[in-house]
């Protein structure tokens, strides 16, 4: 059965139009005006059904409060003050990428290691999503479409369930971002050490808008307000902020500094002992001496970073 897209209006009488997917000419049932469906007004619109209810979303927020790097009394003191459902629009790009990635691949080992020219054929179905507007407040820049069931956009239904945000930005810009993402994906598939050229053709390329359900929760802790965003389909926390654990920050600073200093001191002592037994260490001596210094400095920097930025924890799901 062909999907029917609503949400479009007749330019003459402003009556609501129902457009079948792929239809390019539509006749208004009110004034009989014929219109050509094109541009962003003709982008197919879909929606993903909400499966996680309010109780499941609240439970996910309370689960987010746990963790050693959160404030120790967060579960006891935090209180959800607001919890609402929002349908956010996302661009979805689909295409079959066909072409070649040219570059070089390292082969061999040691002195025989060399770069050999390679060309990798690409035949892959690509899928990309990106926010259709500013979602900085919600922190969810993209969504996963894998395994999701899509239905034709029903504005009245979504408005009855919660807030519905209208899309913003340009379809052309979204399409450009999708193509850049697909080129990056093609480079990953090629597994080349050095890419010199990418030649791709996007077949059956299509853009659509998907309205996705997100539970937005706001809670208070010690007179401060924080926000958590829960996937309305899976019930999983996609984005959130929480106050950090002071004890955890102190342990990371002290532990990182102590462990880093230990690695530097003991590592240098070990390397110097090894070099003293060598007749001619050569240029490799500097490389060996640098290893414990770099490793120790990385541990110290990591501990300081956890201390410096641990006052507020920001969680962002990498692959929602």
C-alpha positions as CSV (number, residue, x, y, z in Angstrom):
1,X,0.0,0.0,0.0
2,X,1.4,3.4,-1.0
3,X,2.1,5.8,1.9
4,X,0.0,9.0,2.0
5,X,1.8,12.1,3.2
6,X,-0.2,14.9,4.8
7,X,0.9,18.3,6.1
8,X,0.9,20.1,2.7
9,X,-1.5,22.9,1.9
10,X,-3.0,24.1,-1.4
11,X,-1.4,27.4,-2.4
12,X,-4.8,28.8,-3.6
13,X,-7.3,27.9,-0.9
14,X,-4.9,26.6,1.8
15,X,-6.8,23.4,2.0
16,X,-5.1,20.2,3.3
17,X,-3.7,18.0,0.6
18,X,-3.1,14.2,0.8
19,X,-0.1,13.2,-1.4
20,X,0.8,9.7,-2.3
21,X,4.5,8.9,-2.0
22,X,6.2,9.7,-5.3
23,X,3.3,11.8,-6.6
24,X,4.4,14.9,-8.4
25,X,1.0,16.5,-9.5
26,X,-1.8,16.8,-6.9
27,X,-5.4,18.1,-7.4
28,X,-6.9,20.0,-4.5
29,X,-10.2,18.4,-3.4
30,X,-11.6,21.8,-2.4
31,X,-10.8,24.2,-5.3
32,X,-9.7,21.7,-8.0
33,X,-6.4,23.5,-8.4
34,X,-3.6,21.3,-9.7
35,X,-0.1,21.8,-8.1
36,X,3.3,20.4,-8.8
37,X,4.9,18.8,-5.7
38,X,8.5,19.7,-5.6
39,X,11.3,21.2,-3.4
40,X,11.1,21.0,0.3
41,X,7.3,21.1,0.4
42,X,7.3,17.8,-1.5
43,X,9.6,16.0,0.8
44,X,7.9,12.8,2.1
45,X,7.2,13.0,5.8
46,X,7.1,10.0,8.2
47,X,6.8,9.4,11.9
48,X,8.1,6.8,14.3
49,X,5.6,5.5,16.8
50,X,6.2,6.0,20.5
51,X,6.7,2.7,22.4
52,X,8.1,3.9,25.7
53,X,5.5,5.5,28.0
54,X,5.9,8.1,30.6
55,X,6.6,5.7,33.4
56,X,9.4,4.0,31.3
57,X,10.9,7.4,30.6
58,X,10.9,8.4,34.2
59,X,12.5,5.1,35.1
60,X,15.2,5.6,32.6
61,X,15.9,9.1,34.1
62,X,16.3,7.6,37.6
63,X,18.6,5.0,36.2
64,X,20.7,7.8,34.7
65,X,21.2,9.2,38.2
66,X,23.3,6.1,39.2
67,X,27.0,5.8,38.6
68,X,30.2,6.4,40.7
69,X,31.0,9.6,38.7
70,X,27.6,11.2,39.7
71,X,27.0,13.0,42.9
72,X,26.7,10.4,45.7
73,X,23.3,11.8,47.0
74,X,21.9,12.4,43.5
75,X,19.3,9.6,43.7
76,X,18.1,10.9,47.1
77,X,18.0,14.6,46.3
78,X,17.1,14.8,42.6
79,X,13.4,15.3,41.7
80,X,11.8,15.2,38.3
81,X,9.9,18.5,37.8
82,X,8.9,18.2,34.2
83,X,8.5,15.4,31.7
84,X,7.0,15.8,28.3
85,X,6.9,14.1,24.9
86,X,8.3,15.9,21.9
87,X,8.4,14.9,18.2
88,X,11.6,16.2,16.7
89,X,12.0,16.3,12.9
90,X,15.1,14.7,11.4
91,X,16.3,14.6,7.8
92,X,16.8,11.1,6.5
93,X,19.0,10.5,3.4
94,X,19.1,7.1,1.6
95,X,21.1,6.0,-1.4
96,X,22.9,3.1,-3.0
97,X,26.5,4.1,-3.3
98,X,28.5,2.7,-6.2
99,X,32.0,3.5,-7.2
100,X,35.7,3.2,-6.3
101,X,38.0,4.3,-3.6
102,X,41.7,4.7,-4.7
103,X,44.7,4.8,-2.4
104,X,47.5,2.9,-0.9
105,X,47.8,-0.1,1.5
106,X,50.8,-0.9,3.6
107,X,52.2,-4.4,3.1
108,X,55.0,-6.3,4.6
109,X,56.8,-5.6,7.8
110,X,60.1,-4.1,9.1
111,X,62.5,-3.0,6.3
112,X,60.3,-4.7,3.7
113,X,57.2,-2.6,4.5
114,X,56.0,-0.7,1.6
115,X,52.8,1.1,0.3
116,X,51.1,-0.6,-2.6
117,X,48.5,1.1,-4.8
118,X,45.0,-0.3,-4.2
119,X,41.5,0.3,-5.5
120,X,38.5,-0.8,-3.5
121,X,35.1,-1.3,-5.2
122,X,32.1,0.1,-3.2
123,X,28.6,-1.2,-3.5
124,X,26.7,-0.2,-0.3
125,X,23.3,0.9,0.8
126,X,23.8,4.2,2.7
127,X,21.5,5.7,5.4
128,X,22.0,9.0,7.1
129,X,20.0,11.1,9.6
130,X,20.6,14.6,10.8
131,X,18.6,17.1,12.9
132,X,16.2,19.3,10.8
133,X,16.8,22.4,12.9
134,X,18.5,23.5,16.0
135,X,18.5,20.7,18.6
136,X,21.2,22.1,20.8
137,X,19.0,22.2,23.8
138,X,18.1,18.5,23.4
139,X,21.6,17.3,22.4
140,X,20.4,14.6,20.0
141,X,21.9,15.4,16.6
142,X,20.9,12.2,14.8
143,X,18.8,9.1,15.3
144,X,19.0,5.4,14.4
145,X,16.6,4.1,11.8
146,X,17.6,0.5,12.0
147,X,14.7,-1.7,12.9
148,X,12.2,1.2,13.2
149,X,8.8,1.0,11.6
150,X,7.7,4.2,9.7
151,X,4.2,5.4,9.2
152,X,2.9,8.3,7.1
153,X,3.0,11.6,8.9
154,X,-0.2,12.4,10.9
155,X,0.0,15.9,12.3
156,X,-3.3,15.6,14.3
157,X,-2.2,12.4,16.0
158,X,1.2,13.7,17.0
159,X,-0.1,17.0,18.3
160,X,-2.5,15.1,20.5
161,X,0.4,13.1,22.0
162,X,2.9,15.9,22.7
163,X,4.8,18.8,21.3
164,X,5.6,18.8,17.6
165,X,8.6,20.8,16.3
166,X,8.6,22.0,12.7
167,X,11.7,21.4,10.5
168,X,14.1,24.2,9.8
169,X,17.2,24.5,7.6
170,X,17.7,23.7,4.0
171,X,17.1,20.4,2.3
172,X,20.1,21.1,0.0
173,X,22.4,21.5,3.1
174,X,21.1,18.3,4.6
175,X,21.7,16.5,1.3
176,X,25.2,17.8,1.2
177,X,25.9,16.6,4.8
178,X,24.5,13.2,3.8
179,X,26.8,12.9,0.8
180,X,29.8,13.9,2.9
181,X,28.9,11.2,5.5
182,X,28.5,8.6,2.8
183,X,32.0,9.5,1.3
184,X,33.4,9.1,4.8
185,X,31.6,5.7,5.2
186,X,33.1,4.6,1.8
187,X,36.6,5.4,3.0
188,X,36.0,3.3,6.1
189,X,34.8,0.4,4.1
190,X,37.8,0.6,1.8
191,X,40.2,0.0,4.8
192,X,43.1,1.8,3.0
193,X,46.0,3.4,4.9
194,X,46.0,6.4,2.6
195,X,43.1,7.5,0.4
196,X,44.0,9.6,-2.7
197,X,40.7,9.7,-4.6
198,X,37.0,8.7,-4.1
199,X,34.7,8.2,-7.1
200,X,31.1,7.5,-6.1
201,X,27.7,7.7,-7.7
202,X,24.6,7.9,-5.5
203,X,21.8,5.8,-7.0
204,X,18.2,6.1,-6.0
205,X,19.1,9.0,-3.7
206,X,16.1,10.2,-1.7
207,X,15.5,12.6,1.2
208,X,12.7,12.5,3.7
209,X,11.6,14.0,7.0
210,X,11.1,11.7,10.0
211,X,9.4,12.9,13.2
212,X,10.9,11.0,16.1
213,X,9.6,10.7,19.7
214,X,11.8,12.0,22.5
215,X,10.9,12.2,26.2
216,X,12.4,15.4,27.7
217,X,12.8,15.4,31.4
218,X,14.0,18.2,33.6
219,X,15.0,17.6,37.2
220,X,16.4,19.6,40.1
221,X,19.3,18.9,42.4
222,X,20.5,21.3,45.1
223,X,18.6,24.2,43.4
224,X,20.1,23.5,40.0
225,X,18.2,22.4,36.9
226,X,19.4,19.5,34.7
227,X,17.9,17.9,31.6
228,X,17.8,14.3,30.3
229,X,16.4,13.2,26.9
230,X,15.1,9.6,26.5
231,X,14.4,7.8,23.3
232,X,10.7,7.5,22.9
233,X,11.0,4.3,20.9
234,X,13.6,2.3,22.9
235,X,13.4,4.0,26.3
236,X,17.1,4.5,26.3
237,X,18.8,7.7,27.6
238,X,20.3,9.6,24.5
239,X,21.5,12.7,26.2
240,X,21.7,14.0,29.7
241,X,23.6,16.1,32.3
242,X,24.2,15.4,35.9
243,X,26.3,16.8,38.8
244,X,29.7,15.2,39.2
245,X,31.1,13.3,42.2
246,X,33.6,15.4,44.1
247,X,35.3,12.3,45.6
248,X,35.6,10.7,42.2
249,X,37.2,13.9,40.7
250,X,39.8,14.0,43.6
251,X,40.7,10.3,43.1
252,X,41.1,10.8,39.4
253,X,43.4,13.8,39.9
254,X,45.6,12.2,42.6
255,X,45.5,8.7,41.0
256,X,46.3,10.0,37.5
257,X,49.2,12.2,38.8
258,X,50.7,9.5,41.0
259,X,50.4,6.7,38.4
260,X,51.8,9.0,35.6
261,X,54.8,10.0,37.7
262,X,55.4,6.4,38.6
263,X,55.4,5.4,34.9
264,X,57.8,8.2,34.0
265,X,60.3,7.5,36.8
266,X,60.3,3.7,36.6
267,X,60.0,3.6,32.9
268,X,63.0,5.9,32.4
269,X,65.0,3.8,34.9
270,X,64.2,0.6,33.0
271,X,65.1,2.2,29.6
272,X,68.4,3.6,30.9
273,X,69.3,0.2,32.3
274,X,68.6,-1.4,28.9
275,X,70.5,1.3,27.0
276,X,73.5,0.9,29.3
277,X,73.9,-2.7,28.2
278,X,73.9,-1.8,24.5
279,X,77.2,-1.0,22.7
280,X,75.7,1.5,20.3
281,X,72.1,2.6,21.1
282,X,72.0,5.0,18.2
283,X,69.0,7.1,17.3
284,X,66.6,4.6,18.8
285,X,67.6,5.6,22.3
286,X,65.6,8.8,22.1
287,X,62.6,6.9,21.0
288,X,62.8,4.5,23.9
289,X,63.3,7.3,26.4
290,X,60.3,9.1,25.0
291,X,57.9,6.2,25.5
292,X,57.6,6.3,29.3
293,X,57.5,10.1,29.3
294,X,54.6,10.3,26.8
295,X,52.7,7.5,28.6
296,X,53.1,9.1,32.0
297,X,52.2,12.5,30.7
298,X,49.0,11.1,29.1
299,X,48.0,9.6,32.5
300,X,48.5,12.8,34.3
301,X,46.6,14.8,31.6
302,X,43.8,12.3,31.7
303,X,43.4,12.5,35.5
304,X,43.5,16.3,35.4
305,X,40.9,16.4,32.6
306,X,38.5,14.2,34.7
307,X,39.0,16.5,37.6
308,X,38.7,19.7,35.6
309,X,35.6,18.8,33.7
310,X,34.0,16.4,36.2
311,X,31.9,19.0,38.0
312,X,29.1,18.4,35.5
313,X,28.8,15.1,33.7
314,X,27.5,15.2,30.1
315,X,26.3,11.9,28.6
316,X,25.8,11.7,24.8
317,X,24.9,8.4,23.2
318,X,27.4,8.0,20.3
319,X,25.3,5.5,18.2
320,X,21.7,6.1,19.2
